[in-house]
C-alpha cells in the first residue's frame, strides 16, 4: 500500500476489495444511477478472469471526498458496485458449504450492522433510487425483493444474474469440495490484486479540478454530476424546478450523442456569460454564480435556454435556422467540418443574441476566421482562445450586434498577408478538409458566389488526388523518399478528380496522369496538365497561386 499526501489530497494504492473492506462508502443522493449494461459487466468479469493467474490488474482511479465517518464516491460507483455484486454472488454460491468464507465476505467486504436500526446494511450505499435494491442484493438475508421501477434497477438485477452465471462458470468443471478454495482465491485477488488508486480530496471543487489531470473512465460525466449535485443542493425548496430544467437541458444535449458534452457545454455557457474560463475553473465559476435557491433556478433556466441554441450550432438542419438566411445553415455545416472548439462559445453567443440577418453575416465571417486560424496553426493558443471568449461575452452582453463590430473586435484574425503566407506552405493530412479547401478554391477561381461554404463532398463523386503519390512505386524518380514525405501532402500537390476518372490513376507516372487531368472539369486540376513535368518547384508555384485564391475564398 502506498500513501502520498499533498495539500490535503491523499493518494492510496489498494485492492478494490480492500477499499470496500476498509471504508463506509456512499454515492451522493443526486449522482446518476447504476448504469453498466451486460456488456460492461461481462467485460469487467472477463478482465478479472484473465488477470487472476497473471498477477495484478489496474482498474484506474476511485475519487472520493471524506464525509463524516465515511467516503463519498465521486467517481468509481460502477466499478465498486459491480465488484460488490460479484462478491455477493460468490458468497451466495458458497452459502451452506463454506460458512467461514461466507461470513468473511459478508461481514468484512459487503455489510455492516447499524445498531440503532437493528439492521444489516451495505457498506457501499448507492443513491436514493438504487439503495434499497442494491442493499437487497448484497445483504445475505434478502427477504422480499423490492419493486423494480427504474432502468437502473433492471441493470442491477442483470449484473447480479451475470455475476452468478460467472461464478457458476468458474467452478463448473471442479469437484464441489474444491469450490471454496477456488472462489476464495477470487476473493483474495479482488482484495489485493484488483488495484485502484483511491484518491481522497477535501471538497467538490478539488475533485473537479483533479479530473482535469486524470485519464479514467467516465470522468467528464462525474464532473457534470458534481456540478449538478451542487446546484441541486442550493435549490432547497425549488429543487423540483431546478431538476426539471436540468433534465430539459440534458435532454437537448443528449441529441448530440457525446458522453462528454455536458461539461463542455457548461464551460462554453459560462464563457458567454463571464468571459474566458479554463476547464479546471468551471466548478468554481458555478459556485461563484450560484449562492441561493433563486440563483440556482436562474442559472439552470439560462442553461436550459442556451442548450437549444448550442445544439443548433451542431446541426444545419435544426429548426432554429428556419427564418435565417440560407448562409447560416451553410456556415454551420462548415463549422462542423472544421470543429474548432475555441470558436464554439462565440457561435453560441451569435446564435443566441444576434438577429437572423446579422447572425448569418457574422457566421460567414467566422468561417473565414476559422479557416485562417487553422491554416495559420493558431486555433488552440491562449492568445487566440482568450480574445474569442471575450468576444463571445461581448456578443452575449449585447455590446456587439453585427459582423462589422465583431470583425473589429477580433484583432487576432490573420491578415491577408499572413494568411497568404501560411496557405502557401500548408500541408493537409485530413482528406475531408483538403477536399473542402480545394472545392472552395475552385469556386473562387471560377468567381462563383460564396466559395467558403461546403459544396458537394460525396466521395463517390469527388475524390482527392495526390499528383505526387504518397507511394510512388518507382514511377517518380525525380522525388526521393524525403521529398515524397514533405511534398506529397502539400496543398499544391493536391487536386480534385471525379471518382470515375481517378479510380485507375493511383501511382501512375505524371505523363499518364496529365492526360486525365487535361479533360477534368475542375479548372485547378486541368491546369496541372499544362505543366511539362511535376517537380518540387511546380508544387511550390501552384501552391502560391492557390494561396492568392484563398484570399477570395475566405474573405474578411
ZIZIMO-V916997 format. One record per residue. N is the residue number from 1. PSI is psi as a letter, one per 20 degrees, with the letter a starting at -180 (999 if undefined). Layout:
n	psi
N	PSI
N	PSI
This chain:
n	psi
1	p
2	p
3	p
4	p
5	p
6	o
7	l
8	j
9	p
10	p
11	p
12	p
13	p
14	r
15	q
16	h
17	h
18	h
19	g
20	h
21	h
22	i
23	q
24	o
25	q
26	p
27	p
28	q
29	h
30	j
31	q
32	r
33	r
34	p
35	i
36	p
37	r
38	h
39	g
40	h
41	g
42	h
43	g
44	g
45	h
46	h
47	g
48	g
49	g
50	h
51	i
52	h
53	j
54	k
55	b
56	r
57	p
58	p
59	j
60	b
61	p
62	p
63	p
64	r
65	p
66	p
67	o
68	c
69	j
70	a
71	p
72	p
73	o
74	g
75	p
76	j
77	g
78	g
79	g
80	g
81	g
82	h
83	h
84	h
85	h
86	g
87	h
88	h
89	h
90	g
91	g
92	h
93	h
94	i
95	p
96	i
97	g
98	m
99	h
100	g
101	g
102	g
103	h
104	g
105	g
106	g
107	h
108	g
109	h
110	h
111	r
112	r
113	p
114	o
115	g
116	h
117	i
118	l
119	q
120	p
121	q
122	p
123	i
124	o
125	o
126	a
127	r
128	h
129	h
130	i
131	g
132	g
133	g
134	g
135	h
136	h
137	g
138	i
139	q
140	h
141	n
142	g
143	b
144	p
145	p
146	q
147	q
148	o
149	i
150	q
151	h
152	h
153	g
154	h
155	h
156	g
157	h
158	g
159	g
160	g
161	g
162	h
163	g
164	h
165	h
166	g
167	g
168	g
169	h
170	g
171	j
172	h
173	j
174	q
175	p
176	h
177	i
178	i
179	g
180	g
181	g
182	g
183	h
184	h
185	h
186	g
187	g
188	h
189	g
190	h
191	h
192	h
193	i
194	n
195	q
196	r
197	o
198	o
199	p
200	o
201	q
202	h
203	r
204	g
205	g
206	h
207	g
208	g
209	h
210	h
211	h
212	i
213	i
214	q
215	n
216	r
217	p
218	j
219	h
220	h
221	h
222	h
223	g
224	h
225	h
226	g
227	g
228	g
229	h
230	g
231	g
232	h
233	h
234	i
235	h
236	d
237	i
238	k
239	h
240	g
241	g
242	g
243	g
244	g
245	h
246	g
247	h
248	g
249	g
250	h
251	h
252	g
253	h
254	h
255	i
256	i
257	l
258	o
259	h
260	j
261	h
262	g
263	g
264	g
265	g
266	g
267	g
268	h
269	h
270	h
271	g
272	h
273	h
274	i
275	a
276	p
277	p
278	r
279	g
280	i
281	j
282	g
283	g
284	h
285	h
286	g
287	g
288	h
289	h
290	o
291	i
292	r
293	h
294	h
295	h
296	g
297	g
298	g
299	g
300	h
301	h
302	g
303	g
304	g
305	g
306	h
307	h
308	g
309	h
310	g
311	h
312	h
313	i
314	i
315	o
316	i
317	j
318	q
319	i
320	h
321	i
322	p
323	i
324	q
325	q
326	h
327	h
328	g
329	g
330	h
331	g
332	h
333	g
334	g
335	h
336	h
337	g
338	g
339	l
340	o
341	h
342	i
343	i
344	g
345	h
346	g
347	g
348	g
349	g
350	g
351	h
352	h
353	h
354	q
355	q
356	g
357	g
358	h
359	g
360	g
361	h
362	h
363	h
364	g
365	g
366	h
367	g
368	g
369	g
370	g
371	g
372	g
373	g
374	g
375	h
376	j
377	l
378	k
379	i
380	j
381	q
382	h
383	i
384	g
385	g
386	g
387	h
388	g
389	g
390	h
391	h
392	g
393	g
394	h
395	g
396	h
397	i
398	j
399	i
400	p
401	i
402	r
403	g
404	g
405	h
406	g
407	g
408	h
409	h
410	m
411	i
412	i
413	p
414	p
415	r
416	g
417	g
418	g
419	g
420	g
421	g
422	g
423	h
424	i
425	j
426	p
427	q
428	o
429	h
430	o
431	h
432	g
433	g
434	g
435	h
436	g
437	g
438	h
439	h
440	g
441	h
442	g
443	h
444	h
445	h
446	j
447	k
448	q
449	q
450	l
451	i
452	i
453	r
454	o
455	a
456	p
457	k
458	o
459	h
460	i
461	g
462	p
463	q
464	p
465	p
466	o
467	f
468	o
469	q
470	h
471	n
472	h
473	k
474	i
475	j
476	m
477	i
478	i
479	p
480	r
481	g
482	g
483	h
484	g
485	h
486	g
487	i
488	h
489	j
490	q
491	h
492	i
493	i
494	q
495	r
496	q
497	q
498	p
499	g
500	g
501	h
502	i
503	h
504	j
505	g
506	d
507	k
508	r
509	r
510	h
511	h
512	g
513	g
514	h
515	h
516	h
517	h
518	h
519	j
520	p
521	i
522	p
523	g
524	h
525	g
526	h
527	h
528	h
529	i
530	i
531	q
532	h
533	r
534	o
535	r
536	g
537	h
538	g
539	g
540	g
541	g
542	h
543	h
544	h
545	g
546	h
547	h
548	g
549	h
550	h
551	h
552	h
553	h
554	m
555	q
556	999
